[in-house]
Amino acid sequence: MRNFDYRFSGVFTSAMCISFCLFSLLTLKAEATDRTVPFKFLEEVTDNGPIGDPPLLLRVVNTTNRTFNTSEINNGFNSKLLFAAPDIEAWHNLPMASWSGGTTVQQSNSKYAEGDALPFQYTHGTGNPEPRLYAGETHCIILRYDSYADPQSDGHFIDYLESYNATESGVTPFDDFAVCSATDVCDFTVAIPLDPSLPTGLQDPGFFYLYNIVPGSIVFGEDAGDVLGAGETAAWPYVIEAASGGKTTKRLRICFEVAGTGGEEQDVGIAWGGHLAEETFWGEGKGAGNFPGASPQFRINFDDATSDENININPNAILPLPRIDFITKDAQPDDPQDFNFTSTFGDFTLDDDGDINNTWSNTTTFLGLDDNEPYQVDEVSTSGWDLTSITCTATTIQGGNSLTISTVPGGALPNVIYSSTGVTITADLDQQVGCTFVNEESTCIPPTIDTQPLPQTVCEGDDATFTVEASSNMSGGTIEYQWQVDINDGNGFADITNGGNYSGFTTATLTISNTPLSFNGNQYQVIVTETSVTPNCSTTSSSVVLTVNTCQLSIDKAFTSNADNDGSGDVSEGDVLTYTITATNTGTGNLTNVVVSDSKITPSSTTCATLAANATCVLVGTYTVTAADVTAGQVDNTATADSDQTDTVTDTETVPVKSQELSIDKAFTSNADNDGSGDV
């Protein structure tokens, strides 16, 4: 069973209404089939008087929303409600998807995007009125569609034919026809011929979907004997007709043999799609959604008849592919400054120079975005300029409503997310979004001295360094340094501009190499300048003093005592010697970490953390004379003194050691004279 929802609009007398209404309450059956068609009435019945007075209007509606005219009702209601007249229908995808042959495709019933295939079908059902189609017969239809404007540069509408289901899902062609019988040929396709007048690569391959047409019987193009009309151009198998009413129409003739056996009457159909031209190919504003003038049409002529069946397509049902309508740069005041951006589309540059030069545009547009995909646009920080605001405007395509918001960050548009540097825009078929980035010249803010330079004390000939730490207070700011010196000549501070002992005088660290004594008492400071804006601004550090000292250290080592352990009165083995080692600061400044040492004595060293000018650092220690010292005949040892500021100085002390000697003296000292002889 096929559920119809036919929309009949006709003028009837009251008597006609009575008979028709009674008839329509019955279950109507197709004349040559068992297909039952239930009908229903709408509540639109207008009766302006009794029989013989102005007619009433009766409308019966079916699920395809097809509106039938009076002649169709008068001719078709003799015995049934299945009409044989050729018809063209378009697919309305809103609010309940259905085929319609009598209603303009418009925003109230359809929503298509540029690049979509708008489905069409040619149907030729069985039944009255003529012509009827019988198996074995050959017939032709001509598809005629408004392709582009006149002139062509004003825009394109349907630029080529493709499959009916290339982009739309759920489309069921020929749903008014019965389920195919054994003799039907219902699922046969034939390739749509390419249009040689189109740019290479534009047309996608597609198919005509055929119903009850003999496979292999399709012939495209005009007959060989046909003569082109005035102003027509051949693009075989297509013909480009002469422009009329601001439009240029293309046509394609399709001849076929009706399928079936025994000359039976057949339902016949062809389905295809019309590709809606895209501005991403033809140029901004040149796509189907912006087609100028009156609504374009798609028409069919049956068997070369001069009259046609047609459908209007209002461009307001067609949306350009999602786009970011504009990213605009507004510099205040106008300036030739270039502003760089990073984005999902790649890097680009804009400026707003008030026509000072033509290096860059102040606006760019991004076309052909993917629906519901996020796209990011961020401005790169530009020295001397502040991004002060971002204003985005969203325009609803169907209905023309718009909403404008402006904050950084913030915003009320559901498909726009703000950051401090840019926006993320989610593409939406229903909206075109444009954003203006406003920059103002930065007001110079002086740099901050984070760490001041410190006074330095060095020895003559040593290196001295002064260091400052500073930071910019400008977005993307840059700072420069200039060190100055006051040599106490009454002229104050002056820039350090020459080399000599100086290096790094335009950096954060000033170095004085091989510092001369003449630099003692010099004062130093640094000027830190913000250079990212004009005019510049600067901050001066505190001034600090350089002290240059003569750094000298002397040493004196003395043998001060001998314990003379053996009482020999001289230095001998085992004696304990005492030494006094004195290091003296003979310079003008303090010395630090003064170390006095002698490896032979105990203790062997002493350290004085700070040694003022003329002060001494003393080491007292002892040494025990060894046999080796006796053999050597002396005790030699060297004392050293060192500091952070000076080189090592030494002093050596030599103490003689007396060698040990053994002598013998034998003497006859007495005689006991035991015999008293007086001699030995």
C-alpha positions as CSV (number, residue, x, y, z in Angstrom):
1,M,0.0,0.0,0.0
2,R,1.2,3.5,-0.8
3,N,0.1,6.4,1.4
4,F,-0.5,9.5,-0.6
5,D,-1.0,12.9,0.6
6,Y,-2.0,14.6,-2.6
7,R,-2.6,18.4,-2.3
8,F,-5.5,19.2,-4.7
9,S,-6.4,22.8,-5.2
10,G,-9.3,23.3,-7.5
11,V,-12.5,25.3,-8.1
12,F,-15.7,23.3,-7.8
13,T,-19.3,23.9,-7.6
14,S,-21.2,22.8,-4.5
15,A,-22.6,19.9,-6.5
16,M,-19.2,18.8,-7.6
17,C,-18.1,19.0,-3.9
18,I,-20.9,16.7,-2.8
19,S,-20.0,14.0,-5.3
20,F,-16.3,14.5,-4.9
21,C,-16.5,14.4,-1.1
22,L,-18.5,11.3,-1.0
23,F,-16.2,9.8,-3.5
24,S,-13.1,10.8,-1.5
25,L,-14.4,9.1,1.6
26,L,-14.1,5.8,-0.2
27,T,-11.0,3.7,-0.6
28,L,-9.8,4.6,-4.1
29,K,-8.0,2.1,-6.2
30,A,-5.7,2.5,-9.2
31,E,-7.4,1.5,-12.4
32,A,-4.9,-1.1,-13.6
33,T,-3.4,-2.2,-10.3
34,D,-4.3,-3.4,-6.9
35,R,-2.6,-0.5,-5.2
36,T,-4.9,1.0,-2.6
37,V,-4.7,4.8,-2.0
38,P,-6.3,6.2,1.2
39,F,-7.1,9.9,1.2
40,K,-7.9,12.5,3.8
41,F,-9.4,16.0,3.8
42,L,-7.9,19.1,5.2
43,E,-10.1,21.6,7.0
44,E,-9.8,24.1,4.2
45,V,-13.3,24.0,2.7
46,T,-14.7,27.4,1.7
47,D,-18.3,27.7,0.6
48,N,-19.4,31.2,-0.4
49,G,-23.0,30.4,-1.1
50,P,-25.5,27.9,-2.5
51,I,-25.2,25.9,-5.6
52,G,-24.6,28.2,-8.5
53,D,-22.8,30.9,-6.4
54,P,-19.1,31.5,-6.4
55,P,-17.3,28.2,-6.0
56,L,-15.9,26.6,-2.9
57,L,-12.2,25.6,-2.6
58,L,-11.5,22.0,-1.6
59,R,-8.0,20.9,-0.8
60,V,-6.9,17.3,-0.2
61,V,-3.4,16.7,1.0
62,N,-0.9,13.8,0.6
63,T,2.5,13.0,2.2
64,T,4.4,14.3,-0.8
65,N,2.9,17.8,-0.4
66,R,2.2,17.8,-4.2
67,T,-0.3,20.5,-5.2
68,F,-2.5,19.6,-8.2
69,N,-4.1,22.3,-10.3
70,T,-7.7,22.4,-11.5
71,S,-7.0,20.7,-14.9
72,E,-5.3,17.8,-13.1
73,I,-8.4,17.3,-10.9
74,N,-10.9,17.7,-13.8
75,N,-8.9,15.2,-15.9
76,G,-7.9,12.8,-13.2
77,F,-11.0,12.4,-11.3
78,N,-13.0,10.7,-14.0
79,S,-12.3,7.2,-12.5
80,K,-9.1,7.4,-10.3
81,L,-6.5,9.6,-8.7
82,L,-3.3,8.4,-10.3
83,F,-2.1,10.8,-13.0
84,A,0.0,9.9,-16.0
85,A,1.2,13.4,-16.8
86,P,5.0,13.8,-16.5
87,D,6.1,15.6,-13.3
88,I,9.3,16.9,-11.8
89,E,9.7,16.9,-8.0
90,A,12.4,18.2,-5.7
91,W,13.3,16.8,-2.3
92,H,12.3,19.1,0.6
93,N,14.4,18.1,3.6
94,L,12.6,20.2,6.2
95,P,10.6,19.8,8.4
96,M,9.5,16.3,7.3
97,A,11.5,15.2,4.4
98,S,9.4,14.5,1.3
99,W,9.2,15.0,-2.5
100,S,7.2,17.9,-3.7
101,G,6.3,18.9,-7.3
102,G,4.3,22.0,-6.7
103,T,6.0,24.0,-4.0
104,T,9.1,26.2,-4.4
105,V,12.2,24.9,-2.6
106,Q,12.7,27.6,0.0
107,Q,13.9,28.2,3.5
108,S,10.6,27.2,5.1
109,N,10.8,23.6,3.7
110,S,14.5,23.1,2.8
111,K,18.0,23.7,4.0
112,Y,20.9,23.0,1.7
113,A,24.5,24.0,1.6
114,E,26.5,25.0,-1.3
115,G,28.2,21.9,-2.6
116,D,25.2,19.7,-1.8
117,A,23.3,17.8,-4.4
118,L,19.6,18.9,-4.5
119,P,17.7,15.7,-5.3
120,F,15.2,15.7,-8.3
121,Q,13.0,13.1,-9.8
122,Y,11.0,12.8,-13.1
123,T,8.0,10.6,-12.6
124,H,5.5,9.4,-15.1
125,G,2.8,7.3,-13.5
126,T,0.2,5.0,-15.1
127,G,-3.3,6.3,-15.7
128,N,-5.0,9.2,-17.3
129,P,-4.4,11.8,-18.7
130,E,-2.3,11.1,-21.8
131,P,0.4,10.5,-22.6
132,R,0.7,7.1,-21.1
133,L,3.9,5.1,-21.3
134,Y,3.9,1.5,-22.6
135,A,6.6,-1.2,-22.7
136,G,8.7,-1.0,-25.8
137,E,8.0,2.6,-26.6
138,T,10.8,5.1,-26.9
139,H,10.4,8.6,-25.4
140,C,12.6,11.6,-24.6
141,I,12.8,14.1,-21.8
142,I,14.8,17.3,-21.7
143,L,16.3,18.4,-18.4
144,R,16.7,22.2,-18.4
145,Y,18.3,23.9,-15.4
146,D,19.4,27.5,-14.7
147,S,23.2,27.2,-14.5
148,Y,24.6,30.6,-14.1
149,A,23.8,34.3,-14.2
150,D,24.0,36.7,-17.1
151,P,26.7,37.8,-17.0
152,Q,28.3,34.6,-15.8
153,S,30.6,36.6,-13.4
154,D,27.6,37.5,-11.3
155,G,27.2,33.9,-10.0
156,H,26.4,30.2,-10.5
157,F,23.5,28.1,-9.4
158,I,23.4,24.5,-10.5
159,D,26.7,24.0,-12.2
160,Y,26.4,20.3,-13.0
161,L,24.3,17.2,-12.5
162,E,25.2,14.4,-10.1
163,S,23.7,11.5,-8.2
164,Y,20.5,12.2,-6.3
165,N,22.0,10.8,-3.1
166,A,25.4,12.3,-3.4
167,T,24.9,14.3,-0.2
168,E,21.4,13.7,1.1
169,S,20.6,10.5,3.1
170,G,17.2,8.9,3.4
171,V,16.1,10.0,-0.1
172,T,13.8,7.3,-1.6
173,P,13.0,8.1,-5.3
174,F,9.8,6.8,-6.9
175,D,8.1,6.1,-3.5
176,D,4.7,6.7,-5.2
177,F,5.3,3.7,-7.5
178,A,4.5,0.2,-6.6
179,V,7.1,-2.4,-5.5
180,C,8.8,-3.6,-8.7
181,S,7.3,-6.5,-10.4
182,A,9.3,-9.2,-12.2
183,T,9.0,-7.2,-15.5
184,D,10.2,-3.9,-13.9
185,V,13.7,-2.7,-14.1
186,C,14.0,-0.6,-10.9
187,D,17.6,-0.5,-9.9
188,F,19.4,0.4,-13.1
189,T,21.8,3.3,-13.2
190,V,23.7,5.1,-16.0
191,A,26.6,7.5,-15.7
192,I,25.8,11.1,-16.0
193,P,27.8,12.5,-18.9
194,L,30.4,15.1,-18.1
195,D,29.8,18.7,-19.1
196,P,32.8,19.7,-21.3
197,S,32.0,23.4,-20.8
198,L,33.0,23.2,-17.1
199,P,36.5,23.8,-15.7
200,T,38.6,20.6,-15.5
201,G,38.1,18.8,-12.2
202,L,35.0,20.6,-11.1
203,Q,32.4,17.9,-11.9
204,D,32.2,14.8,-9.7
205,P,31.1,11.6,-11.4
206,G,27.4,10.7,-10.8
207,F,24.6,8.5,-12.0
208,F,21.0,8.7,-13.1
209,Y,18.8,6.3,-11.2
210,L,16.3,4.7,-13.6
211,Y,12.9,3.1,-13.0
212,N,11.3,0.8,-15.7
213,I,13.8,1.9,-18.4
214,V,15.6,-0.7,-20.5
215,P,19.2,-1.0,-19.6
216,G,21.4,0.2,-22.5
217,S,18.6,2.1,-24.2
218,I,19.7,5.5,-22.8
219,V,20.9,8.0,-25.5
220,F,22.1,11.5,-24.4
221,G,22.2,14.6,-26.6
222,E,20.3,16.3,-29.3
223,D,19.3,14.4,-32.5
224,A,21.9,14.8,-35.3
225,G,19.4,16.7,-37.4
226,D,18.5,19.2,-34.6
227,V,19.6,22.8,-35.3
228,L,20.7,24.9,-32.4
229,G,18.6,27.9,-31.7
230,A,19.7,31.5,-31.8
231,G,22.4,32.2,-29.3
232,E,22.8,28.5,-28.3
233,T,26.1,26.8,-27.8
234,A,26.8,23.1,-28.1
235,A,28.7,21.4,-25.3
236,W,27.8,17.9,-26.3
237,P,25.8,16.2,-25.0
238,Y,24.7,19.5,-23.3
239,V,23.4,22.6,-24.9
240,I,23.9,26.1,-23.4
241,E,20.8,28.1,-24.2
242,A,20.8,31.8,-24.9
243,A,20.7,33.9,-21.8
244,S,17.3,35.1,-20.8
245,G,16.0,37.1,-17.8
246,G,19.4,37.3,-16.2
247,K,20.0,33.6,-16.3
248,T,21.7,31.1,-18.6
249,T,20.1,27.7,-18.9
250,K,21.7,24.4,-19.8
251,R,19.8,21.4,-21.2
252,L,20.4,17.7,-21.5
253,R,18.2,15.5,-23.7
254,I,17.7,11.9,-22.5
255,C,16.0,9.3,-24.7
256,F,15.0,5.8,-23.4
257,E,12.9,2.7,-24.0
258,V,10.2,1.8,-21.6
259,A,10.9,-1.6,-20.0
260,G,8.3,-4.4,-19.7
261,T,6.6,-6.9,-22.0
262,G,3.4,-7.2,-23.9
263,G,2.9,-3.4,-24.3
264,E,1.8,-3.0,-20.7
265,E,1.4,0.4,-19.3
266,Q,4.3,1.3,-16.9
267,D,5.4,3.7,-14.2
268,V,8.6,5.4,-15.4
269,G,11.1,7.5,-13.5
270,I,14.5,9.1,-13.5
271,A,16.3,10.5,-10.4
272,W,19.3,12.8,-10.2
273,G,20.8,15.6,-8.2
274,G,21.7,19.2,-9.1
275,H,25.0,20.3,-7.7
276,L,24.7,23.7,-5.9
277,A,27.5,25.9,-7.0
278,E,30.1,26.8,-4.3
279,E,31.6,30.2,-3.8
280,T,34.8,28.4,-2.7
281,F,35.2,27.5,-6.4
282,W,33.6,30.4,-8.3
283,G,34.5,33.2,-6.0
284,E,33.2,35.0,-2.9
285,G,29.5,35.6,-3.2
286,K,29.3,33.8,-6.6
287,G,27.7,30.5,-5.3
288,A,24.2,29.2,-5.3
289,G,23.3,30.8,-1.9
290,N,23.9,34.3,-3.3
291,F,22.4,33.8,-6.8
292,P,21.0,37.1,-8.0
293,G,17.6,37.9,-9.4
294,A,14.4,35.8,-9.5
295,S,14.4,32.2,-8.3
296,P,16.1,29.8,-10.7
297,Q,14.2,26.9,-12.1
298,F,14.7,23.2,-13.0
299,R,12.4,22.2,-15.8
300,I,11.5,19.1,-17.9
301,N,10.0,18.8,-21.4
302,F,8.5,15.5,-22.3
303,D,9.0,14.3,-25.9
304,D,10.2,17.7,-27.0
305,A,7.0,19.4,-26.0
306,T,7.2,23.2,-25.8
307,S,5.4,23.3,-22.5
308,D,7.3,22.2,-19.4
309,E,6.9,21.1,-15.8
310,N,9.1,23.2,-13.5
311,I,10.2,23.8,-10.0
312,N,11.4,27.1,-8.5
313,I,14.4,27.0,-6.2
314,N,14.7,30.1,-3.9
315,P,18.4,30.8,-3.1
316,N,17.3,31.5,0.5
317,A,17.1,27.7,1.0
318,I,20.8,27.4,0.2
319,L,23.5,28.4,2.6
320,P,27.1,29.2,1.6
321,L,29.5,26.8,3.2
322,P,30.5,28.0,6.7
323,R,32.8,31.0,6.6
324,I,34.6,33.4,8.7
325,D,33.2,36.4,7.0
326,F,35.9,38.8,7.9
327,I,38.9,39.3,10.1
328,T,39.5,43.0,10.1
329,K,42.4,45.0,11.5
330,D,41.6,48.5,12.9
331,A,44.7,50.4,14.0
332,Q,44.0,53.6,15.9
333,P,45.3,55.9,14.6
334,D,45.7,54.6,11.0
335,D,49.3,53.4,10.6
336,P,51.4,51.4,8.1
337,Q,52.3,49.0,10.9
338,D,51.8,45.3,9.8
339,F,50.1,43.0,12.2
340,N,50.8,39.3,12.0
341,F,48.3,36.5,12.8
342,T,48.5,32.8,13.3
343,S,45.5,30.7,12.6
344,T,44.2,27.3,11.7
345,F,44.4,28.4,8.0
346,G,48.1,29.4,8.4
347,D,49.9,32.7,9.1
348,F,48.7,35.9,7.5
349,T,49.3,39.6,7.8
350,L,46.9,42.6,7.9
351,D,47.4,46.3,8.3
352,D,45.3,49.4,8.6
353,D,47.3,52.2,7.0
354,G,44.6,54.6,5.9
355,D,45.7,54.1,2.3
356,I,49.3,55.1,3.2
357,N,50.5,52.1,1.2
358,N,49.0,49.0,-0.3
359,T,51.3,46.4,1.2
360,W,48.5,44.4,2.9
361,S,44.7,44.5,3.1
362,N,43.0,45.3,6.3
363,T,40.5,42.4,5.9
364,T,40.6,38.8,4.9
365,T,37.9,36.2,4.5
366,F,38.0,32.4,4.9
367,L,35.5,30.4,2.9
368,G,34.5,26.7,2.6
369,L,34.9,25.7,6.3
370,D,33.8,22.4,7.7
371,D,30.5,22.6,9.6
372,N,30.9,22.3,13.4
373,E,34.7,22.5,13.3
374,P,36.7,25.0,15.4
375,Y,39.0,27.5,13.8
376,Q,41.5,29.6,15.7
377,V,42.7,33.1,14.9
378,D,45.3,34.8,17.1
379,E,47.1,38.1,16.7
380,V,50.9,38.0,17.3
381,S,52.0,40.7,19.8
382,T,53.3,43.7,18.0
383,S,55.9,46.0,19.6
384,G,54.4,49.4,20.3
385,W,50.8,48.4,19.9
386,D,48.2,47.0,22.4
387,L,45.4,44.7,21.3
388,T,42.6,46.6,23.1
389,S,39.4,44.9,21.8
390,I,38.0,42.2,19.6
391,T,34.5,42.7,18.2
392,C,32.7,39.7,16.6
393,T,29.4,39.9,14.7
394,A,27.4,36.8,14.0
395,T,24.8,37.1,11.2
396,T,22.1,34.5,11.0
397,I,21.9,33.5,7.3
398,Q,18.2,32.5,7.2
399,G,16.2,35.4,8.5
400,G,18.9,38.1,8.5
401,N,19.1,38.5,12.3
402,S,22.4,39.5,13.8
403,L,23.9,39.7,17.3
404,T,26.9,41.8,18.1
405,I,29.1,41.5,21.2
406,S,32.5,43.1,22.2
407,T,34.8,42.2,25.1
408,V,38.3,40.7,25.6
409,P,38.0,38.1,26.8
410,G,34.3,37.3,27.0
411,G,31.3,37.2,24.7
412,A,27.8,35.8,24.3
413,L,28.0,34.0,20.9
414,P,27.8,30.3,21.5
415,N,30.2,29.5,18.7
416,V,32.8,32.2,19.5
417,I,35.3,31.8,22.4
418,Y,37.6,34.7,23.2
419,S,41.1,34.8,24.6
420,S,43.4,37.7,25.3
421,T,45.0,37.3,21.9
422,G,42.2,36.1,19.6
423,V,39.2,33.9,19.0
424,T,38.1,30.4,18.4
425,I,35.1,30.2,16.0
426,T,33.1,27.0,15.5
427,A,31.9,27.0,11.9
428,D,28.1,27.0,11.6
429,L,26.1,26.8,8.4
430,D,23.5,29.1,10.0
431,Q,25.9,31.8,10.8
432,Q,28.6,33.9,9.3
433,V,31.0,35.4,11.8
434,G,33.2,38.4,11.4
435,C,35.7,39.8,13.9
436,T,37.5,43.1,14.1
437,F,40.8,43.3,16.0
438,V,41.4,46.8,17.4
439,N,45.0,48.0,18.2
440,E,46.0,51.2,19.8
441,E,49.5,52.7,20.0
442,S,51.1,51.8,23.3
443,T,51.9,54.5,25.9
444,C,55.5,54.2,26.9
445,I,56.0,52.7,30.4
446,P,59.5,53.0,31.8
447,P,61.4,49.8,32.5
448,T,61.8,48.5,36.0
449,I,65.2,48.1,37.6
450,D,64.8,44.7,39.3
451,T,68.3,44.6,40.8
452,Q,70.5,47.7,41.2
453,P,74.2,47.6,40.5
454,L,76.5,47.2,43.6
455,P,79.7,49.1,44.5
456,Q,82.9,47.3,43.6
457,T,86.3,47.2,45.2
458,V,89.2,45.8,43.3
459,C,93.0,45.9,43.3
460,E,94.9,47.8,40.8
461,G,95.2,45.7,37.6
462,D,92.3,43.4,38.4
463,D,88.9,43.3,36.5
464,A,85.8,45.0,37.9
465,T,82.1,44.3,36.8
466,F,78.9,46.1,37.4
467,T,75.6,44.3,36.7
468,V,72.0,45.5,36.5
469,E,68.8,43.4,36.1
470,A,65.9,45.2,34.4
471,S,62.6,44.3,32.7
472,S,60.2,45.9,30.2
473,N,56.7,46.8,31.3
474,M,55.4,46.8,27.7
475,S,53.7,43.9,25.9
476,G,56.4,42.7,23.6
477,G,58.6,45.4,24.8
478,T,62.4,45.7,24.2
479,I,65.0,47.5,26.4
480,E,68.4,48.8,25.8
481,Y,71.3,49.7,28.2
482,Q,73.8,52.6,28.3
483,W,76.4,52.7,31.1
484,Q,77.7,56.1,32.3
485,V,80.7,57.2,34.4
486,D,81.4,60.2,36.5
487,I,85.2,60.7,36.9
488,N,84.7,63.4,39.5
489,D,85.9,66.2,37.3
490,G,82.8,68.3,37.9
491,N,81.1,67.5,34.6
492,G,78.8,64.8,36.0
493,F,77.9,61.5,34.3
494,A,78.8,60.9,30.6
495,D,78.0,57.9,28.3
496,I,80.8,55.4,28.1
497,T,81.3,55.2,24.3
498,N,84.9,54.1,23.8
499,G,86.6,50.8,24.4
500,G,89.8,51.0,26.3
501,N,89.4,49.3,29.7
502,Y,85.6,49.1,29.2
503,S,83.4,46.4,27.5
504,G,79.7,45.6,27.6
505,F,78.8,49.3,28.2
506,T,75.5,48.8,26.2
507,T,74.6,45.5,27.9
508,A,73.3,44.6,31.4
509,T,76.9,44.1,32.6
510,L,79.8,46.6,32.4
511,T,83.3,45.1,32.6
512,I,86.4,47.1,33.5
513,S,89.5,45.2,32.5
514,N,93.0,45.7,34.1
515,T,91.6,48.4,36.3
516,P,94.0,51.3,36.7
517,L,94.6,53.0,40.0
518,S,93.3,56.2,38.4
519,F,89.8,54.8,38.3
520,N,89.6,54.9,42.1
521,G,86.6,56.8,43.2
522,N,84.8,56.8,39.8
523,Q,81.0,56.5,39.9
524,Y,78.9,54.4,37.6
525,Q,75.2,54.2,36.6
526,V,73.2,52.7,33.7
527,I,70.2,54.1,31.8
528,V,67.7,51.4,30.8
529,T,65.5,52.6,27.8
530,E,62.2,51.1,26.5
531,T,62.6,51.2,22.7
532,S,59.4,49.4,21.6
533,V,57.4,52.7,21.3
534,T,58.1,56.2,20.1
535,P,58.9,58.4,22.0
536,N,61.1,56.1,24.1
537,C,61.1,56.3,27.9
538,S,63.8,55.2,30.4
539,T,64.8,54.5,34.0
540,T,68.2,55.3,35.5
541,S,69.8,53.0,38.1
542,S,71.4,54.2,41.3
543,S,75.0,55.3,41.1
544,V,77.8,53.2,42.6
545,V,81.5,53.8,43.4
546,L,84.5,51.9,42.2
547,T,87.3,51.6,44.7
548,V,90.8,50.7,43.3
549,N,93.4,49.7,45.9
550,T,97.1,48.9,45.7
551,C,97.1,45.4,47.0
552,Q,100.5,44.3,48.4
553,L,101.5,41.6,51.0
554,S,105.0,41.1,52.5
555,I,106.4,38.2,54.7
556,D,109.1,37.9,57.2
557,K,110.2,34.6,58.8
558,A,112.4,34.6,61.9
559,F,114.1,31.9,64.0
560,T,113.3,33.2,67.4
561,S,114.4,30.6,70.0
562,N,116.0,27.2,70.7
563,A,115.0,25.0,73.6
564,D,118.6,23.5,73.6
565,N,117.4,20.2,75.0
566,D,121.0,18.8,75.4
567,G,122.4,21.9,77.0
568,S,125.1,22.2,74.4
569,G,124.6,25.8,73.9
570,D,124.0,25.4,70.2
571,V,121.5,23.8,67.8
572,S,121.9,20.1,67.9
573,E,119.8,17.0,67.2
574,G,116.7,17.0,69.3
575,D,116.7,20.7,69.9
576,V,113.2,22.4,69.4
577,L,113.4,25.5,67.3
578,T,110.7,28.3,67.4
579,Y,109.9,30.4,64.3
580,T,107.8,33.5,63.9
581,I,106.3,34.2,60.4
582,T,104.8,37.7,59.9
583,A,102.7,38.7,56.8
584,T,102.1,42.4,56.5
585,N,99.5,44.3,54.3
586,T,101.6,46.9,52.8
587,G,98.9,48.2,50.4
588,T,96.0,50.7,50.7
589,G,93.0,48.4,51.0
590,N,91.9,45.4,53.0
591,L,93.1,42.0,52.1
592,T,90.9,39.0,52.6
593,N,91.6,35.3,53.3
594,V,95.3,35.9,54.2
595,V,96.9,32.5,54.7
596,V,100.4,32.2,56.3
597,S,101.9,28.8,56.1
598,D,105.2,26.7,56.6
599,S,104.9,23.0,56.0
600,K,107.8,22.2,58.4
601,I,106.5,23.8,61.6
602,T,103.7,23.0,63.9
603,P,101.1,24.4,63.4
604,S,101.8,24.7,59.8
605,S,99.4,27.6,58.9
606,T,97.1,30.3,60.1
607,T,94.4,32.3,58.3
608,C,93.3,36.0,58.8
609,A,89.9,36.6,57.2
610,T,90.5,40.3,56.7
611,L,93.8,42.2,56.9
612,A,93.6,45.9,57.0
613,A,96.3,48.1,55.5
614,N,99.5,47.9,57.6
615,A,98.1,45.1,59.7
616,T,99.9,41.8,60.2
617,C,99.0,38.2,60.2
618,V,101.4,36.1,62.4
619,L,102.2,32.4,62.4
620,V,104.3,31.0,65.3
621,G,105.4,27.4,65.2
622,T,108.1,24.9,66.3
623,Y,110.4,22.5,64.6
624,T,112.5,19.6,66.1
625,V,116.0,19.2,64.7
626,T,116.6,15.8,63.2
627,A,119.7,13.7,62.5
628,A,119.2,14.6,58.8
629,D,119.5,18.3,59.8
630,V,122.7,17.5,61.7
631,T,124.1,15.7,58.6
632,A,123.0,18.6,56.5
633,G,124.5,21.1,58.9
634,Q,121.5,23.4,58.8
635,V,117.7,23.6,58.9
636,D,116.2,25.2,55.8
637,N,112.4,25.9,55.5
638,T,110.3,28.4,53.5
639,A,107.2,30.2,54.7
640,T,104.5,31.5,52.3
641,A,101.8,34.2,52.5
642,D,98.8,34.6,50.1
643,S,95.4,36.5,49.9
644,D,92.4,36.9,47.6
645,Q,93.9,40.1,46.2
646,T,97.6,39.3,46.0
647,D,100.0,36.8,44.6
648,T,101.9,34.4,46.9
649,V,105.0,35.8,48.7
650,T,107.7,33.7,50.4
651,D,110.6,34.0,52.9
652,T,113.2,31.3,53.7
653,E,115.1,31.0,57.0
654,T,118.3,28.9,57.5
655,V,119.5,27.8,60.9
656,P,123.0,26.2,61.3
657,V,123.2,22.9,63.1
658,K,126.5,22.0,64.9
659,S,127.8,18.5,64.0
660,Q,128.8,16.1,66.9
661,E,132.6,15.2,67.4
662,L,134.5,12.5,69.6
663,S,138.1,13.1,70.8
664,I,140.5,11.0,73.2
665,D,143.4,12.1,75.5
666,K,145.3,9.5,77.5
667,A,147.7,10.7,80.2
668,F,149.9,9.0,82.9
669,T,148.7,10.6,86.0
670,S,150.2,8.7,89.0
671,N,152.3,5.7,90.3
672,A,151.4,3.9,93.5
673,D,155.1,3.0,93.9
674,N,154.4,0.0,95.9
675,D,158.1,-0.9,96.6
676,G,158.9,2.6,97.6
677,S,161.7,2.9,95.1
678,G,160.6,6.2,93.9
679,D,160.4,5.1,90.3
680,V,158.4,2.8,88.2
